[in-house]
């Protein structure tokens, strides 16, 4: 049977990808039908069966070639990312290209470790005649539903991990950034990835839903909490395992001994990078009251110096938001907070002279504790600042959130910073740093509470892409197990003695148990 290479297009329904800074069309993409989604999964399954039998070294070679090609094409790919997602070219290089390259490096170096068989020691004396191992097998076909805010690096990280351990992939990129998903596919095929192994399907939410029901063996989703809950429910209905990386409302704790200049620069970059459209961006900045005024002045001064514009321009610091819909969410949160007593020290308005998707970098203070700006994910260029009086209060306020993705602590006392970090409920907590946890390929990435389940990145991410299998071998091939049929009152007494032998609290109980259980070795079995 000849393997199919690409699902045949059956649809005339299309949508356009546009540059959020200029409105310029980047390309038209067909909306996959349900049958096309199923076809893509079938094709990937066919290719995956052979791919899983390939030596690990062969799969690693493809990943390394991909990295080489991506490094050579970095300017081309960064320009595409900047055009489709709106981010400055520097951010496209650092948070997309560099992250993807390092993920490829990690996957190539650790694929053998993720798949290495492990001997399993069994502590129960009844198992002395057995040897056992845990082996790791690819799950099959991984469905990846990717977001628009990091349209290249997030699907690349997930896909590379899935592919290197022997899986196939069907990627559903965001309808706002499909070109980046197709570019990833092109580079992987050019690197030598077998035809059909990496499929891309385009469309909106219904296409993602179709992917979950199309027979994939695992789903990796990155996006909002609301959509993530629907994905989890759909996966649960079909008993499909899933990894969910959802929203964040990350807290930045600035203690009284922090370096104000450094911490304020971090707060500005951590809240404004990618126009604030980052799941681990600074969304709640808590500052000790004793340094609050100086810290606020420094932040406002630095925010006012940010240059907003088209990400393709070399001196742009903050690009456009991805869409008017996302801008309206940010605008609504800021306006509501101000109407209820908050104060926008700077920004707090659109920049229509630049285009419909631009929002001024904003600093807001005096935010009510129940305001959506303080409680819900904002995902925009807004730095929300509040005060605290002591360390315990800061930790409590940081943890008073339905989210728990990332956080940071700022202090000159590193041991104190780590002590505070250990008390914060989040998947990652950085001391005197922020956001870089996503770029550490060795570090597990994911959250707690409503921020998701499972992990990507690192050995944990690789192990999400495999199934552990227990394999045991009985060395005494001619011996029947002592607990097999037939059951008798004598067997009941012997097994009770065996329990006492193993787990009796007193030495005498164990000795008596040994004597009672001896006969089990010589009884007749069916």
TORKELUM-529996 format. One record per residue (C-alpha): x, y, z. Coordinates in steps of 0.5 Angstrom, whole numbers, plus 500, padded with zeros to 3 digits. Each point is the difference from the previous one (the first is absolute). Last residue first. Example, Ala and Ser with C-alpha at 12.3 -4.5 7.8 and 13.67 -1.06 7.14 Angstrom:
2
527498514
498493502
END
This chain:
526
491447578
505501506
503496505
503502506
507500501
502508501
494502503
502495506
505505503
494505501
499499507
507499502
502507497
494503503
502497507
507504499
497506498
495501506
506498504
504506497
494505501
497504495
498495495
501502493
503495496
500494505
493502502
497500493
504494498
496497506
493502497
502497494
501493503
494501504
496501494
504495496
498495505
492502500
501498492
500504494
502496494
503504496
506504500
503504506
507496500
501501493
502494496
507498498
503498494
502507497
504502506
503506497
493504500
501506495
496506502
499506495
497507502
498505495
501507501
497504494
503506496
499507499
499503507
507497501
503505495
497505504
502498507
507499497
500507498
495504497
492499501
496499506
494497502
494503503
497508499
501507503
493499503
504497506
507498499
504502494
505498494
507500498
505495502
507502500
505497495
498504494
501507504
497505496
493499503
504502507
502506497
494504502
503503506
506501504
502502507
498494503
495496495
494496502
498494495
493496501
497505504
498500508
505504503
503498507
506497497
501507496
500503507
506496503
504501493
499507501
503500507
506496498
501505494
500506504
500506495
493499499
495499494
495494500
497497494
494496498
497495495
494496498
496500506
493503499
494500504
503506504
501501507
507497500
504507499
495503505
502495505
508500498
500508501
496500506
505495503
506505498
497506503
497507498
497499493
499504494
497500493
502501493
497497494
504501494
496500493
502498493
495494499
498493502
495502506
499494503
495501506
501502507
503507500
498503494
493496501
499504506
499497507
506502503
499507498
505503496
504506503
505501495
500499492
506500495
499500493
504499494
495503494
496495496
500499493
496495496
496506496
506503497
506505502
496506500
494496504
505499506
495498505
499502507
503498507
506503500
504503506
498501507
493496499
497501507
495495503
494502503
494496497
500503494
507499499
500493501
494499495
504504495
506496501
496494499
496502494
506502496
504494501
494496498
499505494
507499498
499492499
494501496
504506496
505495498
507497501
502506505
505505496
507500501
504503506
508501500
500502493
507503498
501495494
493501497
497493498
497500507
495506497
500505506
501502507
506503503
501499507
502507504
494501503
501493503
506501503
498507504
494496502
504494503
505505503
495504504
496494502
506497503
502507504
493500502
499493503
507499503
497500507
494497498
503494498
498498493
495495497
500500492
494496497
499499493
508498499
500496493
500492501
494499495
503506495
496505497
503506503
501503494
505495498
504502506
496506504
499496507
507497501
504506496
497505505
500496506
508498499
502507499
496502506
504494504
507502497
499507502
497499507
505495502
496496505
500501507
493501502
498494496
497501493
495494499
498499492
494496500
497496494
493500498
501494495
496496495
500493497
505495499
496494499
503493499
495494498
498493500
495498496
494496504
495502494
495504505
507502504
503503494
493504498
500502507
507502500
500504494
494504503
503502506
506502496
496505496
497503506
507500503
503503494
506497495
505495500
497493498
504493500
496495498
501492500
499494496
496503494
494497498
496505496
496503506
506504503
501503493
493501498
500505507
506504497
496500493
494503504
504505503
503504494
503497494
506497497
503493500
508499500
503493500
506497502
502493498
497500493
506500497
506498504
504505503
506502496
502507503
496503494
494496503
502504506
501506497
493500496
496498506
503506505
498504494
493498500
499501507
503507499
495502494
494498505
501505504
493503502
496494499
505497505
504494498
496493500
506495500
500493498
506496503
503493499
504497506
506497500
504503506
503505496
493502497
497502506
505504503
501504494
493501499
499503507
506505499
498501493
493502502
502504505
505504497
497501493
493504502
502503506
494504502
496497495
498493503
501493499
496494500
505494499
497493499
505495501
500493496
502494503
502500508
507498499
503494504
504500506
502494504
500498507
504494502
499494504
503494502
496494504
502495505
500504506
493503499
497497506
506503504
496507498
505505499
500500493
506504496
498502493
506501495
499506496
499500492
503507497
495503496
500507503
508499501
501499493
496506498
504504504
505504496
496500494
494503504
504505503
504503494
493500497
497504506
506504499
499502493
492501501
502505506
505504496
495500494
494502504
501504506
507503498
499501493
493502499
501504506
506504497
495500493
495504504
493497501
494500495
498493500
500499493
505505497
505499506
499492500
502501492
506504501
502496505
500494496
504504494
505502505
501494503
501496494
507497501
498499507
494496498
503496495
505498505
495498506
496496495
506496498
501499507
493497501
501496494
506497503
497498506
494496497
506496497
504499506
493498504
500494495
494500495
494495503
496506502
501503493
497494497
493500504
500508500
499501493
494496500
497503506
502507497
496499494
494497504
501507504
500504494
494496497
496501506
501508500
498499492
494497502
498505505
501505495
506505500
499507499
505502494
505505501
501507497
507504501
504506503
494505499
503507502
496503506
506504502
502498507
495494501
503497493
495496497
498492500
494499495
494495501
498495495
494496498
501496494
501493503
501493498
508501500
503493500
504498506
508499499
505495499
496493499
504494502
500495494
497493502
END
